[in-house]
Amino acid sequence: MKTMLACLCGLLLSATGIARADDGEFSAQEKLMLISLNEINMTTATVTTIFEYCMKQDPGFSARSLDALNVWKSRNMAYVDLSATLHNEAMVVGLREGMTRAEVDQALDDAANEVARTFPDMLDAEPDIARRIHVCDTYVDKITRGDLDIASGDNDAEKLGYLKGRLEAARR
């Protein structure tokens, strides 16, 4: 059971470039589903973490950036909604492999949070608050432009195709 947890965690983290895993026990479709779910979770957690962190750094941040967050949400809501379906499918895979529901949820959460934590960890190392605020504003610009969208052009074409296909299927 712990081996499968490590495998699922490793597979999800490998999607982010943090680690590699021996994921030979999953079908290609399951791997793509897990990686796509991780993309949704990771991107959503990252955007949320950026806003939460930056609001703590600068009381005026939320007033300057709330529109950007709302626009991001409207552009990405279909993918965020799709994550519930993919989560259920990941749960089936995890249970089939002997994991508990809690272990599957933990693996999914850990993978997303590991990446999302890099933003505050990086900025906490910067002693100059003005520099931190500047970086926060830069990231809001990126979010506004769509650079941190779940289906941004920087994503893997196969994963992007999979997500778009799943959205189309859900709409039918």
C-alpha positions as CSV (number, residue, x, y, z in Angstrom):
1,M,0.0,0.0,0.0
2,K,2.8,2.5,0.9
3,T,4.6,1.5,-2.3
4,M,1.5,2.5,-4.3
5,L,1.2,5.7,-2.5
6,A,4.8,6.5,-3.3
7,C,4.2,5.5,-6.9
8,L,1.1,7.7,-7.2
9,C,2.9,10.6,-5.5
10,G,5.9,10.1,-7.6
11,L,3.9,10.0,-10.8
12,L,2.1,13.2,-9.8
13,L,5.3,14.9,-8.8
14,S,7.0,13.7,-12.0
15,A,4.4,15.7,-13.9
16,T,5.8,18.8,-12.2
17,G,9.5,17.9,-12.8
18,I,10.2,17.4,-9.1
19,A,10.7,13.7,-9.1
20,R,10.5,10.6,-11.3
21,A,8.7,7.4,-10.4
22,D,8.4,3.9,-11.5
23,D,4.9,4.1,-12.8
24,G,4.7,1.0,-15.0
25,E,1.6,-0.3,-13.2
26,F,-0.7,2.4,-14.6
27,S,-2.1,2.4,-18.2
28,A,-1.1,5.2,-20.5
29,Q,-4.7,6.6,-20.1
30,E,-4.5,6.5,-16.3
31,K,-1.1,8.2,-16.4
32,L,-2.4,11.0,-18.6
33,M,-5.5,11.4,-16.4
34,L,-3.3,11.6,-13.3
35,I,-0.9,14.1,-14.9
36,S,-3.8,16.2,-16.2
37,L,-5.5,16.2,-12.8
38,N,-2.2,17.2,-11.2
39,E,-2.0,20.1,-13.7
40,I,-5.4,21.4,-12.6
41,N,-4.6,20.9,-8.9
42,M,-1.1,22.3,-9.2
43,T,-2.1,25.4,-11.2
44,T,-5.1,26.2,-9.0
45,A,-3.0,25.8,-5.8
46,T,-0.2,28.0,-7.3
47,V,-2.6,30.8,-8.3
48,T,-4.3,30.6,-4.9
49,T,-1.0,30.6,-3.0
50,I,0.3,33.6,-5.0
51,F,-2.8,35.6,-4.1
52,E,-2.8,34.5,-0.4
53,Y,0.9,35.2,0.0
54,C,0.8,38.6,-1.8
55,M,-2.2,39.8,0.2
56,K,-0.2,39.3,3.4
57,Q,2.8,41.2,1.9
58,D,0.8,44.3,0.8
59,P,-2.6,45.4,2.1
60,G,-3.4,47.1,-1.2
61,F,-2.6,44.0,-3.2
62,S,-6.2,42.6,-3.2
63,A,-7.6,45.9,-4.4
64,R,-5.2,46.0,-7.3
65,S,-5.5,42.3,-8.2
66,L,-9.0,41.0,-7.5
67,D,-10.0,41.5,-11.1
68,A,-7.1,39.4,-12.3
69,L,-8.1,36.6,-10.0
70,N,-11.8,36.8,-11.1
71,V,-10.7,36.7,-14.8
72,W,-8.5,33.7,-14.1
73,K,-11.3,31.9,-12.4
74,S,-13.7,32.6,-15.3
75,R,-11.1,31.3,-17.9
76,N,-10.3,28.2,-15.9
77,M,-13.6,27.3,-14.2
78,A,-14.4,24.5,-16.6
79,Y,-11.1,22.8,-15.9
80,V,-11.5,23.3,-12.1
81,D,-14.9,21.8,-12.4
82,L,-13.5,18.9,-14.4
83,S,-11.1,18.1,-11.6
84,A,-13.9,16.6,-9.5
85,T,-14.5,13.9,-12.2
86,L,-10.8,13.3,-12.6
87,H,-10.3,13.1,-8.8
88,N,-13.0,10.4,-8.7
89,E,-11.2,8.5,-11.4
90,A,-7.9,8.8,-9.6
91,M,-9.6,7.5,-6.5
92,V,-10.7,4.4,-8.4
93,V,-7.1,3.8,-9.6
94,G,-5.7,4.3,-6.1
95,L,-8.2,2.0,-4.5
96,R,-7.6,-0.6,-7.1
97,E,-3.9,-0.4,-6.2
98,G,-4.6,-0.9,-2.5
99,M,-4.5,2.7,-1.3
100,T,-7.0,4.1,1.1
101,R,-9.1,7.1,0.2
102,A,-7.1,9.2,2.6
103,E,-3.8,8.1,1.0
104,V,-5.1,9.0,-2.5
105,D,-6.3,12.4,-1.3
106,Q,-3.0,13.0,0.5
107,A,-1.0,12.1,-2.6
108,L,-3.0,14.5,-4.8
109,D,-2.8,17.3,-2.2
110,D,0.9,16.8,-1.6
111,A,1.8,16.9,-5.3
112,A,-0.1,20.2,-5.8
113,N,1.1,21.8,-2.6
114,E,4.7,20.9,-3.2
115,V,4.8,23.1,-6.3
116,A,2.5,25.8,-4.9
117,R,4.9,26.3,-2.0
118,T,7.8,27.3,-4.2
119,F,6.4,30.8,-4.7
120,P,6.2,31.8,-1.0
121,D,9.4,29.9,-0.2
122,M,11.3,31.8,-3.0
123,L,9.9,35.2,-1.9
124,D,10.5,34.6,1.8
125,A,14.2,34.5,1.0
126,E,14.0,38.1,-0.3
127,P,14.5,40.5,2.6
128,D,13.3,43.6,0.6
129,I,9.5,43.9,1.0
130,A,9.3,46.3,-2.0
131,R,11.0,43.6,-4.1
132,R,8.5,41.0,-2.9
133,I,5.6,43.3,-3.8
134,H,7.1,43.9,-7.2
135,V,7.3,40.2,-7.8
136,C,3.7,39.8,-6.7
137,D,2.6,42.5,-9.1
138,T,4.6,40.8,-11.9
139,Y,2.8,37.5,-11.2
140,V,-0.6,39.2,-11.3
141,D,0.4,40.5,-14.8
142,K,1.2,36.9,-15.8
143,I,-2.1,35.7,-14.4
144,T,-3.9,38.4,-16.2
145,R,-2.2,37.5,-19.5
146,G,-3.1,33.8,-19.0
147,D,0.4,32.6,-18.5
148,L,-0.8,30.7,-15.4
149,D,-3.9,29.3,-17.0
150,I,-4.5,25.5,-16.7
151,A,-4.6,25.2,-20.5
152,S,-1.9,27.7,-21.3
153,G,0.1,27.3,-24.4
154,D,3.2,26.3,-22.3
155,N,1.6,23.0,-21.4
156,D,2.3,19.6,-22.9
157,A,0.3,19.2,-26.1
158,E,-0.9,15.7,-25.2
159,K,-2.1,16.8,-21.8
160,L,-3.7,19.9,-23.2
161,G,-5.5,17.7,-25.8
162,Y,-6.6,15.3,-23.1
163,L,-8.1,18.1,-21.0
164,K,-9.9,19.7,-23.9
165,G,-11.2,16.3,-25.0
166,R,-12.5,15.6,-21.5
167,L,-14.2,19.0,-21.4
168,E,-15.9,18.4,-24.7
169,A,-17.1,15.0,-23.5
170,A,-18.4,16.5,-20.3
171,R,-20.4,19.1,-22.2
172,R,-22.2,16.4,-24.3
